[in-house]
Amino acid sequence: MLVVGIAQIIVVILIFRWLLKKKTGEPFSKKAVAKYLIFGMLSALLTMLIQSIFSLERDTFFDLNPIVAGFVTALLTAALIEEVAKYILFRLALIKDKETFTWLDAIIVSIIVGAGFMIFENITKLVSGGANLLGAILPMHLLFQAVMGYYYGKARVTKKIKYDVLSLTIPIVLHTLFDMFLIGIMSILPPDRTIPEDYKTSLEQGEYIIPLFACSIVTTVVMFVMLIMSFKKISTWSKNGEKQDLLKEIPAEEKPAEEKPTTEE
């Protein structure tokens, strides 16, 4: 468990370091990067605070149909709270920000916030012994944040409110879909994750296990491909930095001085 937890943190840090190199123009200052990471960690702390206040148990809806139980549990205990918390702290991190000028910058900052969230979350899981191998292989929070940053940047460039809405709702939907099928399986299995012959749901709901496993595998593969494609898109976009749409005008004092043409007498 310790090795898995450490692996999760290492994977996130490696992706984070790769991502910083993709910023076009001047790199983010160390102060800005630290700020974005801290805001991400604060979003994880906010998530824990909200979860403790509402104290909704993970098995609250396990008496429902496994698919419904998986969907409602994933939405209410994880996706909604976590994505809203990250969205709030991501937006707060950009208030009066002087280093985020382009659409790509917004995506990178959003993913850095997600990295901060995951580092804090993984440390708490490491302490509590709740780390799992899937979390190390699939850092899905980074995908959700890439989507959030993409639509936030699109909202800033196009001035359309619908993209602001999508920057929050799409990550919530993706997060819910990623969790719901595994949680649906958990709702069927007893606490020791085995199904004895005399267990009541082995007959009543056992037919859901194979479809839920299949859906979980398909969803995981699809989102892994989406994660790879998003990183590939970021890399391509970074190489074409001169084509970036600006979120705001660069202050005159930060623009390179223009050379004045010389005239011959």
C-alpha positions as CSV (number, residue, x, y, z in Angstrom):
1,M,0.0,0.0,0.0
2,L,2.9,2.4,0.8
3,V,4.5,1.7,-2.6
4,V,1.2,2.4,-4.4
5,G,0.7,5.6,-2.5
6,I,4.2,6.9,-3.3
7,A,3.8,5.8,-6.9
8,Q,0.6,7.9,-7.2
9,I,2.4,11.0,-5.9
10,I,5.4,10.4,-8.2
11,V,3.2,10.0,-11.3
12,V,1.4,13.3,-10.5
13,I,4.7,15.2,-10.0
14,L,6.2,13.8,-13.2
15,I,3.2,14.9,-15.2
16,F,3.2,18.3,-13.4
17,R,6.9,18.9,-14.3
18,W,6.2,17.9,-18.0
19,L,3.3,20.3,-18.1
20,L,5.2,23.3,-16.9
21,K,7.5,23.0,-19.9
22,K,4.5,23.4,-22.3
23,K,3.7,26.9,-21.3
24,T,4.4,29.3,-24.2
25,G,6.3,32.5,-23.8
26,E,7.7,33.3,-20.4
27,P,7.5,30.3,-17.9
28,F,5.4,30.6,-14.8
29,S,7.3,32.1,-11.9
30,K,8.0,29.7,-8.9
31,K,5.7,31.9,-6.8
32,A,2.8,31.5,-9.3
33,V,3.3,27.7,-9.5
34,A,3.4,27.4,-5.7
35,K,0.2,29.5,-5.5
36,Y,-1.6,27.2,-8.0
37,L,-0.5,24.1,-6.2
38,I,-1.6,25.5,-2.9
39,F,-5.0,26.4,-4.3
40,G,-5.3,22.9,-5.5
41,M,-4.5,21.5,-2.1
42,L,-7.0,23.9,-0.5
43,S,-9.6,22.6,-2.9
44,A,-9.0,19.1,-1.5
45,L,-9.2,20.5,2.0
46,L,-12.5,22.2,1.1
47,T,-13.8,18.9,-0.2
48,M,-13.0,17.2,3.0
49,L,-14.7,20.0,5.0
50,I,-17.9,19.8,2.9
51,Q,-18.0,16.0,3.2
52,S,-17.6,16.1,6.9
53,I,-20.3,18.7,7.3
54,F,-22.9,16.8,5.2
55,S,-21.5,13.4,6.5
56,L,-23.1,11.4,3.7
57,E,-22.0,7.8,4.1
58,R,-20.8,6.0,1.0
59,D,-23.3,3.2,1.4
60,T,-26.3,5.4,2.0
61,F,-27.9,4.5,-1.3
62,F,-26.6,0.9,-1.6
63,D,-30.2,-0.4,-1.1
64,L,-31.1,1.0,-4.5
65,N,-30.7,-0.6,-7.9
66,P,-26.8,-1.0,-8.3
67,I,-26.7,1.3,-11.3
68,V,-28.8,4.0,-9.6
69,A,-26.8,3.5,-6.4
70,G,-23.6,3.9,-8.3
71,F,-24.7,7.0,-10.1
72,V,-26.2,8.8,-7.1
73,T,-23.3,7.9,-4.8
74,A,-20.6,8.9,-7.3
75,L,-22.4,12.2,-8.0
76,L,-23.2,13.2,-4.4
77,T,-20.2,11.9,-2.4
78,A,-17.4,12.6,-4.9
79,A,-18.0,14.2,-8.3
80,L,-20.2,17.2,-7.4
81,I,-18.3,18.2,-4.2
82,E,-14.8,17.7,-5.6
83,E,-15.4,19.4,-8.9
84,V,-17.2,22.4,-7.4
85,A,-14.4,22.8,-4.9
86,K,-11.7,22.6,-7.6
87,Y,-13.7,25.0,-9.8
88,I,-14.0,27.6,-7.0
89,L,-10.3,27.4,-6.1
90,F,-9.2,27.4,-9.8
91,R,-11.2,30.6,-10.4
92,L,-9.9,32.2,-7.2
93,A,-6.3,31.3,-8.2
94,L,-6.8,33.4,-11.4
95,I,-8.1,36.5,-9.7
96,K,-5.6,39.3,-10.3
97,D,-3.3,36.8,-11.9
98,K,-0.7,38.4,-14.0
99,E,0.9,35.4,-15.6
100,T,-2.0,33.6,-17.3
101,F,-2.6,35.3,-20.7
102,T,-3.5,32.6,-23.2
103,W,-6.1,29.8,-23.5
104,L,-3.3,27.2,-23.1
105,D,-2.1,29.0,-19.9
106,A,-5.6,28.5,-18.5
107,I,-5.6,24.8,-19.2
108,I,-2.1,24.4,-17.7
109,V,-3.1,26.3,-14.5
110,S,-6.3,24.3,-14.2
111,I,-4.3,21.0,-14.4
112,I,-1.7,22.4,-11.8
113,V,-4.7,23.0,-9.5
114,G,-5.7,19.4,-10.1
115,A,-2.2,18.2,-9.4
116,G,-2.3,20.0,-6.1
117,F,-5.6,18.4,-5.3
118,M,-4.3,14.9,-6.1
119,I,-1.0,15.4,-4.2
120,F,-3.0,16.4,-1.0
121,E,-5.6,13.6,-1.6
122,N,-2.9,11.0,-2.1
123,I,-1.0,12.0,1.0
124,T,-4.1,11.7,3.1
125,K,-4.8,8.3,1.5
126,L,-1.3,7.2,2.2
127,V,-1.6,8.1,5.8
128,S,-5.0,6.4,6.1
129,G,-4.0,3.3,4.1
130,G,-6.5,4.0,1.3
131,A,-4.2,4.2,-1.7
132,N,-5.1,2.1,-4.7
133,L,-3.2,1.1,-7.9
134,L,-5.9,2.5,-10.2
135,G,-5.3,6.0,-8.8
136,A,-1.6,5.7,-9.7
137,I,-2.2,4.5,-13.3
138,L,-5.1,6.8,-14.0
139,P,-4.7,10.3,-12.6
140,M,-8.2,11.2,-13.7
141,H,-8.4,14.5,-11.8
142,L,-5.9,15.8,-14.3
143,L,-8.3,14.9,-17.2
144,F,-11.2,16.6,-15.4
145,Q,-9.1,19.7,-14.9
146,A,-7.9,19.8,-18.5
147,V,-11.6,19.8,-19.6
148,M,-12.3,22.5,-17.0
149,G,-9.5,24.7,-18.1
150,Y,-10.3,24.2,-21.8
151,Y,-13.9,25.4,-21.5
152,Y,-13.0,28.2,-19.1
153,G,-10.5,29.5,-21.6
154,K,-13.1,29.1,-24.4
155,A,-15.5,31.1,-22.3
156,R,-12.9,33.9,-21.8
157,V,-12.0,34.0,-25.5
158,T,-15.6,33.8,-26.9
159,K,-17.3,35.7,-24.0
160,K,-20.1,33.1,-24.0
161,I,-21.5,32.1,-20.6
162,K,-22.4,28.6,-21.8
163,Y,-18.8,27.6,-21.9
164,D,-18.4,28.8,-18.3
165,V,-21.3,26.4,-17.4
166,L,-19.6,23.6,-19.4
167,S,-16.3,24.1,-17.6
168,L,-18.0,22.9,-14.4
169,T,-20.7,20.5,-15.6
170,I,-18.6,18.3,-18.0
171,P,-16.0,17.5,-15.4
172,I,-18.8,16.6,-13.0
173,V,-20.3,14.3,-15.6
174,L,-17.0,12.6,-16.5
175,H,-16.1,12.2,-12.8
176,T,-19.5,10.6,-12.1
177,L,-19.2,8.2,-15.0
178,F,-15.7,7.2,-14.0
179,D,-16.8,6.3,-10.4
180,M,-20.4,5.1,-10.8
181,F,-19.8,1.6,-12.2
182,L,-17.2,0.6,-9.6
183,I,-19.4,2.0,-6.8
184,G,-22.3,0.0,-8.3
185,I,-20.2,-3.2,-7.9
186,M,-19.4,-2.2,-4.4
187,S,-23.1,-1.8,-3.6
188,I,-23.7,-5.4,-4.6
189,L,-20.7,-7.0,-2.8
190,P,-20.7,-7.4,1.0
191,P,-17.9,-5.6,3.0
192,D,-15.4,-8.4,2.4
193,R,-16.0,-8.1,-1.4
194,T,-16.9,-11.8,-1.8
195,I,-20.3,-13.3,-2.6
196,P,-21.1,-16.3,-0.5
197,E,-23.9,-18.6,-1.7
198,D,-26.2,-17.5,1.0
199,Y,-25.7,-13.8,0.4
200,K,-29.1,-12.3,-0.5
201,T,-27.9,-10.1,-3.4
202,S,-26.1,-12.9,-5.1
203,L,-29.5,-13.9,-6.5
204,E,-31.3,-10.6,-6.5
205,Q,-28.6,-8.4,-8.1
206,G,-25.8,-10.7,-9.1
207,E,-26.8,-10.3,-12.8
208,Y,-25.6,-6.7,-12.6
209,I,-22.0,-7.6,-11.8
210,I,-20.7,-8.6,-15.3
211,P,-22.4,-5.6,-17.0
212,L,-21.0,-3.2,-14.4
213,F,-17.5,-4.7,-14.7
214,A,-17.8,-4.4,-18.5
215,C,-19.0,-0.7,-18.3
216,S,-16.3,0.1,-15.8
217,I,-13.6,-1.3,-18.1
218,V,-14.9,0.5,-21.1
219,T,-15.2,3.8,-19.2
220,T,-11.7,3.5,-17.9
221,V,-10.2,2.8,-21.3
222,V,-12.1,5.6,-22.9
223,M,-11.1,8.1,-20.2
224,F,-7.4,6.9,-20.4
225,V,-7.5,7.6,-24.2
226,M,-9.1,11.0,-23.5
227,L,-6.3,11.8,-21.0
228,I,-3.6,10.8,-23.5
229,M,-5.3,12.8,-26.2
230,S,-5.6,15.9,-24.0
231,F,-1.8,15.8,-23.2
232,K,-1.1,15.3,-26.9
233,K,-3.3,18.3,-27.7
234,I,-1.5,20.4,-25.1
235,S,1.9,19.4,-26.6
236,T,0.7,20.3,-30.1
237,W,-0.8,23.6,-29.0
238,S,2.4,24.5,-27.1
239,K,4.4,24.1,-30.3
240,N,2.1,26.5,-32.1
241,G,2.3,29.1,-29.3
242,E,2.1,32.0,-31.7
243,K,-1.4,31.0,-32.6
244,Q,-2.7,31.1,-29.1
245,D,-5.9,33.1,-28.3
246,L,-5.3,35.7,-25.6
247,L,-7.5,35.7,-22.5
248,K,-6.4,39.3,-21.9
249,E,-4.2,41.9,-23.4
250,I,-0.6,41.7,-22.3
251,P,0.4,44.9,-20.4
252,A,2.5,47.3,-22.5
253,E,5.4,47.1,-20.1
254,E,5.6,43.3,-20.6
255,K,5.6,43.4,-24.3
256,P,9.0,43.2,-26.1
257,A,10.1,46.6,-27.3
258,E,9.5,47.2,-31.0
259,E,12.5,48.1,-33.1
260,K,12.1,51.4,-34.9
261,P,12.9,51.4,-38.6
262,T,16.0,53.3,-39.6
263,T,15.8,55.8,-42.4
264,E,18.6,56.7,-44.7
265,E,19.1,60.3,-45.5
